[in-house]
């Protein structure tokens, strides 16, 4: 079987809800990433065999196969198809897995995998709420409810369950969240994100007609303090989770260009990284957010690697309790986890976060001279994708 290589990886800087990217239609936002990947690789746009995009809120402006619409809004010829994937928060990571599987099989040689989410323009939960409001039923069926009493699309409840199971206090969650902002601020100031961020034109804050580039993640609190985090109200009385120690609602897009050996030769490309291993894992849908822990163990076993072989980890910071529980259960070195901060500081544009994290992971490995990187995402329904890449 052929191997899969990442030859380009880009993301937008995240925008806060109703912030700097709110003026971008998600289709056009994804199209910008697609065009930039092709331009960076200097390939014929017609060489792309398929575009696979993750998107969670597939309603409104993100309905009707957002991936195909993004292709049609891009500079790719209309002969290039597109398909959209929903594996909840891991949607674009799954898009990457599908792209890698396609080129490894030899059916395709060059595939763009990515994701997009405008949480400003398509609010979280909209695809579930619209049918319910219209009296068209609920996604939890009687048989599902009978098998899993209490199952519901409430990741906040899952975050509290996780904190309770691993005996995590609010002070610990807040301290982790503060460190996420500090790392993200340091990475931004040092230019660590410069190679991975595609600047996008946005309106100036003063309202002038001349646009300015958006190239800094909007949610980072450069002046974050422990006192500021401590003062944020709890989302549930007696709980541990606050808006400050959870991921930020955000707008954004990201993408990677994936090829096999034949694609490397035919297109004259140099690889950034090789897909070393891919894994997806199902777990308890009620707690929902614990799946990255067993998924990581399974992925390392499958890859024949030990935890210490991995130089950098990107574990999505859906909540601070997810990252802290993962650290506690795996025994990984905290200094190798989310070294540039995570979604608590940078934002979590649901469908875009998978390839967003992969973009950061690939560029971080290259910048730091590491060899192996591991990415894990908790996902609605109690799932997790894990991808291990090797820098080349």
Buried (B, 14 or more C-beta within 10 A) or exposed (E): EBBBBBBBBBBBBBBBBEBBBBBBBBBBBBBBBBBBBBBBBEBEBEBBBBBBBBBBBBBBBBBEBBBBBBBBBBEBEEEBBBBBBBBBBBBBBBBBBBBBBBBBEEEBBBBBBBBBBBBBBBBBEBBBEEEEEEEEEEEEEEEEEEEBEEBBBBBBBBBBBBBEBBEBEBEBBBBBBBBBBBBBBBBBEEEBBEEBBBBBEBBEEEEEEEEBEBBBBBBBBEEBEEEBBBEBEEBEEEBBBBEBBBBBBBBBBBBBBBBBBBBBEBBEBEBBBBBBBBBBBEBBBBBBBBBBBBBBBBBBEBBEBEBEEBBBBBBBBBBBBBBBBBBBBBEBEEEBBBBBBBBBBBBBBBBBBBBBBBBBBBBBBBBBEBBBBBBBBBBBBBBBBBBBBBBE
